[in-house]
Amino acid sequence: VDDTLLMSFLLYEQQPEKGLKELSTLFGIADYSELRVTGKSGNAKSCWDKDLHYYNCLDGAVTLAFHKELMRRIAEGYGNDSVKLGDVCAWLRNVIIWDTLTLEENGSAFNVPKLEAYHKQEKARCKELLGEAEALYEMKLAGPGSDKPLRQLMLDCLAEADMMSDSRVMWTGKEKKISIGVENVNLVKDHLPDGEYKKIITAFQEYKERNKIVSTYTGPLLEEPRRGIVEREGNVGIVYPGWYPVPLYNDRGGGSDDKAGGQIQGRFSCKKPARQTEPKAIRQCSCSRWPGGTLVECDMSQDHLRMAALLSGDPELMEAYQQQGESLHVRTAALIFPELDRTKIKEEYPDEYKLGKTLNFAVIFRCGPGTFQQTALHDVGIELDIEFCALAIRRWAEKYRVYWAWQDKMIDLAARQGYLILPTGWSRTFGLGKQNIAGQVGEVLNFMHQTPCAQLTHSAQYKIEHELLRLRLRGVVCLNIYDSLFVDCYPGEEEIAKEILWRNMNNPPLLPIFWQWVGRELKWAADLKIYVLCPRCGFFVPREVKSPTQTIPEGEWCDKCKKKYGGST
């Protein structure tokens, strides 16, 4: 099967017109403005309405004509031998259409009582924080009249911490008001001395985090069917997000003011609900839709860094992934903290390990010292000196010189031809010239890593669904979280479903196409996790297993409960 939306994306991925009616008018193929049943101009009276029949016939004819015109324009712009017109691209378009369709039809499940309990807990704590702030500090943390006092609070805290001139302090856009966002809160809190200001800003931070859970996640999931649970049977509620393979404005049940869904870099995204970006605690309210069923997750291990090694051929990166043992994050932590015992970094120096991981993902997008510094503070909670950040990036670039040179080559190629294209036919347009590319370096490199990785996941998802259907199993792929897939396994089918998931995520069907493109091979790897109910906290927590046949003992507490309560069962 094929789709004009995907073909239009391949012609020019930044085309603002997305729908068939818009595009057919733009390309001079048809004009829908005089039709009587387009929704805006009227609705059909019945299924026998002749205007409806004409509308449907016009849609079909326009689709065929538009598809032909898109193929012609792609050949004109990229050449008759372009990979965009080849078999691999046609196969991938088919894959993406079926992946999107099955995700929309399958939906995913929540344990409703657990979700309700979490919603109630967070809502109660928000109310408690509001009351305490007003009673103890005469401060409103939210609602009418709170904005000005909160901004003044932030200014007072910055002054108390002697940080008014700090370059990391965030200000709002045109008005240049002090930001009361999470970045400033985290920054100032770590520098405030103990006292009233620190207590108030800590309470404000906690309120913002918990209120977002209630207003963005648990509330809509439980109370708004258009954005949350649509079907419920017993304790299980099913949600059906809208899935987007490319940027698109059309939205199920949406209005004209809804923002576009979809990502230009090839990843799937979903809305209503936004399951890909939900907090960990929400994810842990997930469950199987079947009594006795199992939810299984498999995510590709360090796929962006593997793609960096594969495409560049850097011997140091290739060696890191060709040999078993020490991870690249450990190697990078040892590179920037040479005084540490590298054999103990992951276990005894978790912060340094996290910084190594943060640096790895920063440099593949050519982030500068300032961005690395901000990311370290935001993600790891550690404040680094800017000179240390610059030195860390220089050391990384010196160690992985071949990869760094490959990045320069991709940046130069994008500047010379104005776009980059993958062997799958997907491309990104950047415009010509080095000066133009200078502000898009991160996007150039993002495309060369993120898009191939996303397409490997799409190809694996398609093969998994195909095998489940061929074997007449009831398990379904219920979530695509960028580089990971979730399968909802029917009771008794867990072992074979896990094997299908594990095998295809370790061997995505599209991987040999990239091997052939660069003339080298690098194996992929994936981590398998089973969601198990922790009897202590009641959450469904992921437990990593080494193979599809490994099982998790029933009744065992999750790691968080073991640490908090000092027990195990």
C-alpha positions in Angstrom: 0.0 0.0 0.0 1.1 3.6 -0.4 0.0 7.0 0.8 0.2 10.5 -0.8 1.1 12.0 2.6 4.3 10.0 2.7 5.1 10.7 -0.9 4.5 14.4 -0.4 6.9 14.2 2.6 9.5 12.6 0.4 9.2 15.3 -2.2 9.7 18.1 0.4 9.5 17.3 4.1 8.8 20.9 5.1 5.8 21.3 2.9 3.3 23.2 5.1 0.2 21.8 3.2 -0.5 18.3 4.5 -4.0 17.2 3.5 -5.1 15.9 0.2 -7.5 18.8 -0.5 -4.8 21.4 0.2 -2.2 19.6 -1.8 -4.5 18.9 -4.8 -5.3 22.6 -5.0 -1.6 23.6 -4.6 -0.6 21.3 -7.4 -3.5 22.2 -9.7 -5.1 18.8 -9.7 -8.6 19.5 -8.2 -10.6 22.1 -6.4 -12.9 20.9 -3.6 -14.3 24.3 -2.7 -17.6 23.9 -4.6 -18.4 20.5 -3.1 -21.4 20.2 -0.8 -20.2 17.5 1.6 -16.7 18.4 2.7 -17.8 19.0 6.3 -17.2 22.8 6.2 -19.7 23.3 3.4 -22.2 20.6 4.6 -22.7 16.9 5.4 -24.2 14.0 3.5 -27.8 13.3 4.2 -27.3 9.5 4.0 -25.0 6.9 2.6 -27.0 7.2 -0.6 -26.4 10.9 -1.1 -25.1 11.5 -4.7 -22.9 14.4 -3.5 -21.2 11.9 -1.1 -20.7 9.5 -4.0 -19.1 12.2 -6.1 -16.9 13.3 -3.2 -15.6 9.8 -2.7 -15.0 9.3 -6.4 -13.1 12.6 -6.6 -11.0 11.6 -3.6 -10.0 8.3 -5.3 -9.2 10.0 -8.7 -7.3 12.8 -7.1 -5.2 10.4 -5.0 -4.1 8.4 -8.1 -3.4 11.6 -10.1 -1.5 13.2 -7.2 0.6 10.1 -6.6 1.6 10.1 -10.3 2.5 13.8 -10.1 4.5 13.3 -6.9 6.5 10.5 -8.6 7.2 12.8 -11.6 8.3 15.7 -9.4 10.6 13.4 -7.3 12.2 12.1 -10.5 12.6 15.7 -11.7 14.1 16.9 -8.4 16.3 14.0 -7.3 16.8 12.0 -10.6 15.1 9.0 -12.2 17.5 6.7 -10.3 16.8 8.2 -6.9 16.4 5.8 -4.0 13.1 7.6 -3.3 11.7 5.8 -6.4 13.3 2.5 -5.5 12.0 -0.8 -3.9 13.4 -0.1 -0.5 11.6 3.2 -0.1 8.3 1.7 -1.4 8.7 -1.2 1.1 9.3 1.2 3.9 6.3 3.3 3.1 4.2 0.2 3.2 5.8 -0.7 6.6 5.1 2.7 8.1 1.4 2.7 7.0 0.8 -0.7 8.5 2.7 0.1 11.7 0.6 3.3 12.1 -2.6 1.4 11.5 -1.9 -1.4 13.9 -0.8 1.0 16.7 -4.1 3.0 16.3 -6.2 -0.2 16.3 -4.4 -2.0 19.1 -4.4 0.7 21.7 -2.7 0.2 25.1 -4.0 -0.7 28.6 -3.8 0.9 32.1 -4.6 -0.5 35.5 -7.4 1.9 36.3 -7.5 1.6 40.2 -3.7 2.1 40.3 -4.1 5.2 38.0 -7.0 6.5 40.2 -5.0 6.0 43.4 -2.0 7.8 41.9 -4.2 10.7 40.7 -5.8 11.1 44.1 -2.4 11.0 45.8 -0.8 13.7 43.6 -3.9 15.9 43.7 -4.0 15.7 47.5 -0.3 16.6 47.8 -0.8 19.6 45.5 -3.6 20.9 47.7 -1.5 20.4 50.7 1.5 22.3 49.2 -0.8 25.2 48.2 -2.2 25.4 51.8 1.2 25.2 53.4 2.7 28.0 51.2 -0.2 30.4 52.0 -0.2 29.5 55.7 3.5 29.6 56.4 4.8 32.1 53.8 1.7 34.0 52.6 2.7 32.9 49.1 0.3 31.7 46.3 2.0 28.9 44.2 -0.7 28.9 41.5 -3.9 30.6 40.3 -4.9 34.3 39.8 -2.5 36.7 41.4 0.3 34.3 41.7 2.5 35.2 38.7 4.0 38.5 39.9 4.8 37.3 43.4 6.4 34.1 42.0 8.6 36.1 39.7 9.6 38.4 42.5 10.3 35.3 44.6 12.7 34.0 41.9 14.4 37.4 41.8 14.8 37.4 45.5 16.2 33.9 45.5 18.7 34.8 42.8 19.8 37.8 44.8 20.1 35.7 48.0 22.2 33.2 46.0 24.3 36.0 44.4 23.3 34.8 40.9 21.6 37.8 39.3 24.4 38.1 36.7 24.8 34.4 36.1 24.6 33.6 32.4 22.6 30.4 33.0 19.6 32.3 34.4 16.7 32.0 32.0 14.5 35.0 31.0 11.3 35.0 29.0 11.2 36.0 25.3 10.3 39.5 24.3 9.3 40.9 27.7 12.5 39.6 29.3 10.8 38.7 32.6 12.5 36.3 34.9 11.5 32.7 34.1 9.9 30.6 36.8 10.5 27.5 34.8 12.1 24.3 36.0 15.6 25.4 34.7 15.8 28.4 37.0 14.2 26.6 39.9 16.8 23.8 39.8 19.6 26.2 39.3 18.9 28.6 42.2 17.8 25.8 44.6 21.2 24.3 44.5 22.9 27.6 45.4 20.6 28.9 48.1 21.6 28.6 51.7 19.3 26.8 54.1 16.4 29.1 55.1 13.0 30.3 54.2 13.8 31.1 50.5 15.0 27.6 50.0 12.0 26.1 51.6 9.6 28.1 49.5 11.4 27.4 46.2 11.5 23.7 47.0 7.8 23.7 47.7 7.2 25.5 44.5 9.3 23.0 42.5 7.4 20.1 44.1 4.0 21.7 43.3 4.9 22.3 39.7 6.0 18.7 39.2 3.0 17.1 40.9 0.5 19.5 39.3 1.8 18.6 35.9 1.1 15.0 36.6 -2.5 15.8 37.5 -3.3 18.3 34.8 -1.4 16.8 31.9 -1.6 13.0 32.6 -3.8 11.4 35.3 -6.6 14.0 35.0 -7.1 13.7 31.2 -6.6 9.9 31.2 -9.3 9.4 33.8 -11.7 12.2 32.9 -11.5 13.0 29.2 -12.3 10.1 26.9 -11.0 12.1 23.9 -7.5 12.2 25.6 -7.7 9.2 27.8 -9.5 5.9 28.6 -12.1 5.0 26.0 -13.0 1.5 27.0 -13.0 -0.1 30.4 -13.5 -3.7 31.5 -13.1 -4.4 35.2 -9.9 -2.8 36.3 -8.4 -2.4 32.8 -8.9 0.7 30.7 -7.8 1.0 27.1 -6.5 4.2 25.4 -6.2 4.8 21.7 -3.7 7.5 20.9 -3.5 9.1 17.5 -0.3 8.1 15.8 1.7 10.2 13.4 4.4 8.9 11.1 5.3 12.4 9.7 4.1 15.9 10.6 0.4 16.2 10.2 -2.3 18.6 11.3 -5.4 16.3 11.1 -6.3 15.0 14.5 -8.9 12.6 15.7 -11.6 14.7 17.3 -9.4 17.7 17.0 -10.1 21.3 16.1 -8.5 23.8 13.8 -6.4 25.1 16.6 -4.7 21.8 17.4 -1.0 21.7 16.9 0.6 19.4 14.3 1.5 15.9 15.4 4.5 14.0 14.0 8.2 14.5 13.8 10.3 15.6 10.8 13.1 13.2 11.8 11.2 10.0 11.1 10.2 9.0 14.6 6.6 8.1 15.3 4.8 10.3 17.7 1.4 10.1 19.4 -1.1 12.4 21.0 -4.3 12.1 23.1 -2.8 10.6 25.2 1.0 11.4 24.7 2.1 8.0 25.9 5.7 8.4 24.6 6.5 11.3 27.0 4.6 10.2 30.1 6.5 10.1 33.4 7.8 6.9 34.8 5.0 6.6 37.4 2.4 6.8 34.7 4.1 4.2 32.6 4.2 1.9 35.6 0.4 2.0 35.7 0.4 0.1 32.4 -0.8 -3.4 32.3 -1.9 -6.2 30.0 -5.4 -6.0 28.7 -5.9 -9.7 29.4 -6.3 -11.3 32.9 -3.1 -13.1 33.4 -1.4 -11.5 30.4 2.1 -10.0 30.4 3.4 -6.6 29.1 6.9 -6.9 27.6 9.2 -4.1 26.4 12.2 -4.4 24.2 14.4 -1.4 23.4 17.4 -1.1 21.1 20.6 -0.6 23.2 22.5 2.6 22.6 21.2 2.6 19.0 22.2 6.2 18.2 25.8 5.5 19.3 25.8 2.3 17.3 24.6 4.2 14.3 27.4 6.7 14.8 29.9 3.8 14.8 28.3 2.1 11.8 28.0 5.1 9.5 31.4 6.7 10.4 33.5 3.5 10.7 35.4 5.0 13.6 37.6 2.1 14.8 37.4 3.1 18.5 33.5 3.2 18.3 33.3 0.0 16.2 35.6 -1.8 18.7 33.4 -0.7 21.6 30.4 -2.4 20.1 32.1 -5.4 18.6 33.5 -6.6 21.9 31.6 -7.8 24.9 32.2 -6.0 28.2 32.8 -2.4 29.0 30.1 0.0 27.8 30.8 3.2 25.8 29.4 5.2 28.7 32.0 3.8 31.1 34.8 4.5 28.6 33.7 8.1 28.3 33.4 8.5 32.0 36.9 7.2 32.4 38.1 9.6 29.6 36.8 12.7 31.4 37.6 11.4 34.9 40.9 9.6 34.4 41.6 9.5 38.1 38.7 7.0 38.6 39.0 3.2 38.6 37.2 2.4 35.4 36.3 -1.1 36.6 34.1 0.5 39.4 32.7 3.5 37.6 29.1 2.2 37.0 28.7 0.8 40.5 30.6 3.2 42.7 30.5 6.5 40.7 27.0 6.7 39.3 27.1 10.5 38.8 30.3 10.3 36.7 28.8 7.4 34.7 25.7 9.5 34.0 27.9 12.4 32.9 29.7 10.1 30.5 26.4 9.0 29.0 25.3 12.7 28.8 28.5 13.6 27.0 28.2 10.7 24.5 24.7 11.9 23.4 25.8 15.6 23.4 28.7 15.2 21.1 26.9 13.2 18.4 24.8 16.3 17.9 27.9 18.6 18.2 26.6 20.3 21.3 29.0 23.0 22.7 30.3 23.3 26.3 27.4 25.5 27.3 24.8 23.0 26.2 26.7 20.1 27.9 26.8 22.2 31.1 23.1 22.9 31.0 22.2 19.3 30.2 24.4 18.0 33.0 22.6 20.3 35.5 19.1 19.5 34.1 19.4 15.7 33.6 22.0 14.7 36.2 21.7 17.6 38.7 25.4 18.3 38.7 26.9 21.8 38.1 30.0 21.6 35.9 32.6 24.3 35.2 32.4 25.5 31.6 36.1 25.0 31.1 35.7 21.4 32.3 32.9 20.9 29.8 35.1 22.3 26.9 38.0 20.0 27.9 35.7 16.9 28.1 34.4 17.6 24.5 38.0 18.1 23.2 39.1 14.8 24.8 36.1 13.0 23.2 36.9 14.5 19.8 40.5 13.5 20.0 39.7 9.9 20.9 37.1 9.4 18.2 38.8 11.4 15.4 37.4 9.4 12.5 33.8 10.0 13.7 34.5 13.7 14.3 35.8 13.9 10.7 32.7 12.0 9.4 30.5 14.6 11.1 32.5 17.4 9.3 32.0 15.5 6.1 28.2 15.3 6.6 28.0 19.0 7.5 30.0 19.9 4.4 27.8 17.7 2.1 24.6 19.3 3.5 26.1 22.7 2.7 27.1 21.8 -0.8 24.0 20.0 -2.0 21.4 21.6 0.3 20.0 18.2 1.6 21.0 14.8 2.9 19.4 11.6 1.9 19.4 8.0 3.3 19.3 4.7 1.4 15.7 4.4 2.4 14.8 7.5 0.5 14.1 9.8 3.5 15.8 13.1 3.3 16.1 16.5 5.1 16.4 19.8 3.3 18.7 22.4 4.8 19.5 25.0 2.1 22.8 25.7 0.4 25.9 27.2 1.8 28.1 26.9 4.9 26.7 30.1 6.4 23.2 28.7 6.1 24.2 25.3 7.6 26.0 26.9 10.6 22.8 27.3 12.5 21.5 23.8 11.6 24.5 21.6 12.5 22.6 19.9 15.3 19.7 19.1 12.9 22.0 17.8 10.2 23.6 15.3 12.6 20.3 14.5 14.3 18.9 13.4 11.0 21.9 11.1 10.3 21.4 9.3 13.6 17.8 9.5 14.7 16.1 8.8 11.4 17.9 5.6 10.6 17.4 4.3 14.1 13.7 5.1 13.9 13.4 3.3 10.7 15.1 0.2 12.1 12.4 0.2 14.8 9.6 0.6 12.2 11.0 -2.4 10.2 11.2 -4.5 13.4 7.7 -3.6 14.4 6.3 -4.6 11.0 8.0 -8.0 11.1 6.9 -8.6 14.7 3.2 -7.9 13.9 3.5 -10.0 10.8 4.8 -13.0 12.7 2.2 -12.6 15.5 -0.6 -12.6 12.9 0.9 -15.5 10.9 1.1 -17.7 14.0 -2.5 -16.6 14.9 -1.3 -15.3 18.3 -3.4 -12.8 20.2 -0.5 -10.7 21.4 -0.2 -7.2 19.8 2.4 -4.4 19.6 0.7 -1.8 21.7 3.3 1.0 22.0 6.2 2.4 20.0 8.4 4.6 22.3 10.9 5.8 19.8 13.6 3.1 20.0 11.5 0.6 22.0 8.5 -1.6 21.4 5.9 -3.0 23.8 4.0 -6.2 23.2 0.9 -7.1 25.2 1.1 -10.9 25.4 -1.9 -13.2 25.8 -1.7 -15.8 28.6 0.2 -18.9 27.5 1.8 -17.1 24.5 4.4 -15.1 26.5 7.4 -17.3 25.6 6.9 -17.3 21.8 5.9 -13.6 21.7 9.0 -12.6 23.7 11.2 -14.6 21.3 9.6 -12.9 18.3 10.1 -9.5 19.9 13.6 -10.2 21.0 14.8 -11.7 17.7 13.5 -8.9 15.5 14.7 -6.0 17.7 18.2 -7.6 17.7 18.0 -8.1 13.9 15.8 -5.4 12.4 15.0 -6.2 8.8 16.2 -2.9 7.5 19.7 -3.1 9.0 21.4 -4.9 6.0 20.4 -2.0 3.8 22.5 0.3 6.0 25.3 -2.3 6.0 25.3 -2.3 2.2 25.2 1.5 2.1 28.4 2.0 4.1 30.2 -1.3 3.2 30.6 -2.6 6.7 28.6 -4.5 9.3 27.8 -3.9 13.0 25.4 -6.0 15.0 22.6 -4.5 16.8 21.5 -5.3 20.4 18.4 -4.9 22.4 17.3 -5.1 26.1 14.3 -7.1 27.1 12.1 -6.2 30.0 9.0 -7.7 31.6 6.6 -5.6 33.5 5.9 -7.3 36.9 3.6 -6.2 39.7 5.5 -5.1 42.8 3.4 -6.3 45.8 4.8 -3.6 48.0 4.1 -0.4 46.0 1.5 -1.8 43.6 3.2 -0.5 40.4 4.0 -2.5 37.3 7.8 -2.2 37.1 10.1 -3.3 34.3 12.5 -6.0 35.2 15.3 -6.7 32.7 15.9 -10.3 31.6 18.9 -11.7 29.7 16.9 -13.9 27.3 13.2 -14.5 26.3 13.2 -17.8 28.4 14.2 -16.1 31.7 11.4 -15.7 34.2 10.9 -13.3 37.1 10.1 -14.7 40.5 6.6 -13.8 41.7 6.2 -11.7 44.8 9.6 -10.0 44.6 9.7 -6.3 45.4 11.0 -3.7 42.9 14.4 -2.2 43.4 13.0 1.1 44.7 11.0 -0.7 47.4 13.9 -2.8 48.4 16.1 0.3 48.9 13.3 2.2 50.7 12.0 -0.5 53.0 15.0 -2.7 53.3 13.2 -5.9 52.3 12.9 -8.1 49.2 9.6 -10.0 49.4 
